[in-house]
Amino acid sequence: MSTLVHALLDHEEMPKRHLVLGLLGLAAALLVHQGRAQAPPTETLIFPAGGDTYVDAALPTTNFNADGHLRADADPVRISYLRFTVAGLNRRPVVQARVQLQANSTLADSGGTIHRITDDAWDEATLTYDTRPAIDGPALSTLGPVATGDIVEFDLGTAITADGTYSFAIDSASPDGVSYKSAASLVGRKPILLLTVATGPAPSVRILQPSEGASFFVGDPITLQGTATDMAGDDLSGSLAWRSDLQGDLGGGATVSTTLARGDHTITAAVTDGLGLTGEARLHVSVTPQPAADTPPLVAITAPLAGRAYTAGVPIQFVGTANDLEDGDLTAGLAWTSDRDGTLGTGGSFTRPLSAGMHRITASVTDGGALTGSAEMMITVEAPTTLEVVPTADAYVDSASASANFGASSILSVNSARTTYLRFTVNGIGTRQVVRAALRLQVDGSSAAASPAGGTVHTISNGTWGERTITAKSRPLVDGPAFGSVGAVKPGQVVEFDLTGAVTCDGTYDLALVSPSADNADYRSRETLTPPKLVLALSGNAPIVAITAPPNQAVFPLGAAVVLTGVATDVEDGDVSPGLQWTSSLDGDLGTGARLSSSSLRVGTHTITAAATDSNGHPGQARITVRVRGPNAAPAVSITAPADGASAPAGTPVILAATATDDFDPDPSASIRWSSSLDGDLGAGGARTVVLRHEGVHVLTAAVTDSDGATGTASVTFTVNPTPPVVTIVAPAEGTRVFQGTPLPFTGTAIDATDGVLSNTLHWTSSLDGDLGAGASITAGTLGIGTHVITARVEDAGGLAGEATRTVVIRPPNVPPAVTIQAPADGAALLAGRPVVL
């Protein structure tokens, strides 16, 4: 690296003030990788002096800016000043800082001492000894003897930490002064500042929750959750530091629960790695006062982590919280669901496995006011990356018992006299590639099972041996190549013999396990609870792709920005989301990445495809449809009843009917709102029946507003013709006859289509006696003798009269009958027993 730096620095045409060269730390890059202990990659930044000169006590008013020298001396006192402007650190830590100078013709016993000074306002064109800045900073480093042409470096320690302007002074305690080349020198090395900084990327920080722009109420317990990884992939999430620009420190860790004061907050999650590199992420949230009305619960999911890939069949932990401003902690009532697997469980924490695929996980809870709060997130669950196969046959043979069969034994034994045979039938590889294969055995638990040699596994060509018939006499030849070997084994130990390359596809595989050791190693057979297994790691799984935004069948106006986001995970390659390729069935290629935005989609229904291909060339994709619509048009409304200009008597029910169509919304007819110019609002619906209250000409209007706020209307005129009130005499009955002087009650009703009930204003008259009174009920007790025609009459507000009549008969007052006895005569004498005429 030093050769490259010096070659660049010897270039005589370097710009004086603005040259900033970035040099890779090649030495660090060439280090052999030896784990986390290797030196970090670095980059060297080079900055020329933005100002340099010296002052001389012997010439206190002289400026030496045009001089090609920088001098430091004790007698006379000479001090050199340098200023550098640093840019491009971008918060990276400075590993080393030094000022590099070239000595002029000199032989000094000291190269001087460099100091950081606080005064950056001095001007190299006017600076003199009398106007020199104070040397108010400590000594940073001192050089020993220097000779003509030497390239020397002053170590600045930790003086430079960030972008900015830095001034330095070089003085000397030696009367044997030193001279360096200045920026005004025509030859040689000009002053430069060398900064070595770490080049590795800063930690990657991602805030999982809350979402950007989220809104909360004062008092809400807000969950802050994030992840952080450094360039080596180490998890730094637990070291995240959270801050609010309004509230300051909020706590530390991957997950923090806090409350925020009212206002608009910028939340920052930051972490610093072992190299001093800092990564951060920011988002904005707003906190408003708690409303008087009931508020829904606030739900947060802290596990599993959104966007992470999990393995099917392996229990996954689910953790969440639910809090309500009115009801308090509702975590115990959380209900969890998956859009793939349905109901998952309840409460704040539980574990359960999920099926393979993309899952939208939802946690929800309902408070005492029947308001529901929920949270949701997406995770990928991948099919197992390994295939485990148990043997269909296994046995060992023993040359010391050449005719014996041990196929039913719970032990598979191997030593110099014993050979173990295993047969596996493999299904499930399909078109995938076997990345790794291994024979996994468990040593038996007895002390006698241990051995200094666990054996070597071979493939064999004979596939006809039988588990319950094989003996040392009939055993197959071990004719295949050797694969993995295992050294010393202990009781209960699980060991694996590498078989990579031996198993490549579905089929039957026969294996033999041999050992040169006289000390047998005993493994458990397939007759036990821990049988042998052939473990296969498979590649060739296609990436799982999910489109997370926009939702399927979303609709956008022409020219709107359509933001497409997706995730793609692969068993072998991990997260391949950055390689997502987006296409439209109408517009073709849209771009690449986990997130992109397009505002140029044409009008129509688009099938949006997000596709990813893994390193093995296997494609995965997901599709949604979105609709792009043209400029919004108001709904078209047509009134089908009543006809324009129609009329009806007051009080007649009127049928209102209309239809509406819209360029985007489905049939909006049910949302039609009716109104009358005289009666006001008449209700909503495509068809309804009303009674118009006011007589006269009504303008009937049907109006409907679409989802984009455009309103369409139609109107007709309709006349309500006046009608007189309807009068009914309830009592007395027609033809009623009463004696004069008998009280006779009269009762009637009067209903007007427009004015309503007018009974209390009825006016009663008699054809013989004239006015009888007014009201819904009257009593007449002085009607004259004779036949009366009784009339009940009323007028409505429009002057129309309605009446009804009833006939009643008033008889003279009742007297006793007159009786006269004509025979016998008063006082006449009658004979007993003789008939008498009366």
VENBELRA-V405987 format. One record per helix or strand of 3 or more residues. SS is the DSSP state (H for helix, E for strand). FROM is the first residue (numbers start at 1). TO is the last residue. Records with the same first field share a line. If there is no record, write none. Layout:
SS->FROM-TO ; FROM-TO
This chain:
H->2-9 ; 26-29 ; 35-37 ; 57-59 ; 237-239 ; 331-333 ; 399-401 ; 447-449 ; 577-579 ; 669-671 ; 759-761
E->20-24 ; 42-48 ; 51-56 ; 69-74 ; 77-86 ; 94-103 ; 112-117 ; 139-143 ; 151-155 ; 164-171 ; 178-181 ; 192-198 ; 204-209 ; 215-217 ; 222-229 ; 241-244 ; 248-252 ; 255-258 ; 263-272 ; 278-288 ; 298-303 ; 309-311 ; 316-324 ; 335-338 ; 342-346 ; 349-352 ; 357-366 ; 372-382 ; 386-390 ; 393-398 ; 411-414 ; 418-426 ; 434-443 ; 455-459 ; 482-486 ; 494-498 ; 507-514 ; 521-524 ; 533-538 ; 544-549 ; 554-557 ; 562-570 ; 581-584 ; 588-592 ; 595-598 ; 604-613 ; 619-629 ; 636-641 ; 646-649 ; 654-661 ; 673-676 ; 680-684 ; 687-690 ; 696-705 ; 711-721 ; 726-731 ; 736-739 ; 744-752 ; 763-766 ; 770-774 ; 777-780 ; 786-795 ; 801-811
